[in-house]
Amino acid sequence: PCKCPRCLSPYLDAPGCTAMQCGNCPCNFCAWCGADCGGDALPHISFCVYKTAGADGLFPKKWEDVTRKQAEMRSPVLESFLKGLEDCSRDGVLREIQGTLRQNYSQVLRFFGK
């Protein structure tokens, strides 16, 4: 799950429209980049620099494009977190989350030589 950029309430991606609305607060945000768009995400999504080239910004044919972009944005944060762990702890964490990493964060696994 991801988090609302305003209240940090978790949400699950639901394939469809990339203009997201938080169920906990009045925030409307972009599924491509997670930007808080105030009361209307539609104008932002048309010009979001993170949407896949050639993709319909609002209703992408492949939701995997959105998921991939989200993973690309989160990867540096995940790498930084993992770098901060002691080697034995990092190895344990990498083992536990290897399936998720293989599916969405393969570049993180490569970074740590896994």
C-alpha positions as CSV (number, residue, x, y, z in Angstrom):
1,P,0.0,0.0,0.0
2,C,0.9,3.6,-0.4
3,K,0.1,6.6,1.8
4,C,-1.9,9.8,1.3
5,P,0.6,12.6,0.9
6,R,-1.3,14.8,3.3
7,C,-2.5,12.6,6.2
8,L,-0.3,9.6,5.6
9,S,-3.3,7.2,5.7
10,P,-2.5,4.0,3.8
11,Y,-4.4,3.1,0.7
12,L,-4.3,0.3,-1.8
13,D,-3.9,1.0,-5.5
14,A,-7.1,0.2,-7.4
15,P,-6.5,-0.1,-11.1
16,G,-8.5,2.5,-13.0
17,C,-8.2,6.3,-12.7
18,T,-4.9,7.8,-11.5
19,A,-6.7,10.7,-9.9
20,M,-6.8,9.4,-6.3
21,Q,-8.9,10.6,-3.4
22,C,-8.0,9.9,0.2
23,G,-10.8,8.2,2.2
24,N,-9.5,9.8,5.4
25,C,-9.1,13.5,4.5
26,P,-10.1,15.8,1.6
27,C,-6.8,15.2,-0.3
28,N,-6.8,14.5,-4.0
29,F,-3.5,13.2,-5.3
30,C,-1.7,11.7,-8.3
31,A,-1.2,8.0,-8.4
32,W,1.8,8.4,-10.8
33,C,3.9,10.6,-8.4
34,G,1.9,10.9,-5.2
35,A,1.7,14.7,-5.4
36,D,-0.9,16.4,-3.2
37,C,-3.1,18.1,-5.8
38,G,-5.5,19.9,-3.4
39,G,-9.1,19.5,-4.3
40,D,-8.6,18.3,-7.9
41,A,-5.9,16.0,-9.3
42,L,-7.1,16.1,-12.9
43,P,-5.1,19.1,-14.1
44,H,-1.9,17.8,-12.5
45,I,-2.2,14.4,-14.0
46,S,-2.4,15.8,-17.6
47,F,1.2,17.1,-17.1
48,C,2.7,14.8,-14.5
49,V,6.3,14.3,-15.5
50,Y,6.3,10.8,-13.9
51,K,3.6,9.3,-16.1
52,T,4.9,6.8,-18.7
53,A,5.5,8.4,-22.1
54,G,2.6,7.7,-24.4
55,A,0.4,6.4,-21.6
56,D,-3.1,7.9,-21.0
57,G,-2.4,9.8,-17.8
58,L,-5.8,9.3,-16.4
59,F,-6.7,5.8,-17.4
60,P,-3.5,3.9,-18.3
61,K,-4.1,0.7,-20.2
62,K,-1.6,-1.1,-18.0
63,W,-1.7,-0.3,-14.3
64,E,1.7,-2.0,-14.1
65,D,3.1,1.2,-15.6
66,V,1.8,3.2,-12.6
67,T,3.1,0.6,-10.2
68,R,6.5,0.6,-11.9
69,K,6.8,4.4,-11.6
70,Q,5.8,4.3,-8.0
71,A,8.5,1.7,-7.3
72,E,11.1,3.8,-9.2
73,M,10.3,6.7,-6.9
74,R,10.4,4.6,-3.7
75,S,13.6,2.7,-4.6
76,P,16.1,5.4,-3.5
77,V,14.3,5.6,-0.1
78,L,14.4,1.9,0.3
79,E,18.0,1.7,-0.7
80,S,18.9,4.4,1.8
81,F,17.1,2.6,4.6
82,L,18.7,-0.7,3.8
83,K,22.2,0.9,3.6
84,G,21.7,2.2,7.2
85,L,21.2,-1.3,8.6
86,E,24.0,-3.5,9.9
87,D,25.0,-6.2,7.4
88,C,23.4,-9.1,9.3
89,S,20.2,-7.2,9.8
90,R,20.1,-6.1,6.1
91,D,20.6,-9.7,4.9
92,G,17.7,-10.8,7.1
93,V,15.4,-8.1,5.8
94,L,16.4,-8.8,2.2
95,R,15.6,-12.5,2.7
96,E,12.2,-11.7,4.2
97,I,11.1,-9.3,1.5
98,Q,12.9,-10.9,-1.5
99,G,9.6,-11.8,-3.3
100,T,8.3,-8.3,-3.2
101,L,11.7,-6.9,-4.2
102,R,12.0,-9.3,-7.1
103,Q,8.5,-8.2,-8.4
104,N,8.8,-4.5,-7.9
105,Y,12.2,-3.4,-6.8
106,S,14.7,-5.6,-8.8
107,Q,17.1,-2.7,-9.0
108,V,17.4,-2.7,-5.2
109,L,18.3,-6.4,-5.2
110,R,20.9,-5.7,-7.8
111,F,22.3,-2.9,-5.8
112,F,22.9,-5.2,-2.9
113,G,24.2,-8.0,-5.1
114,K,21.2,-10.4,-4.5
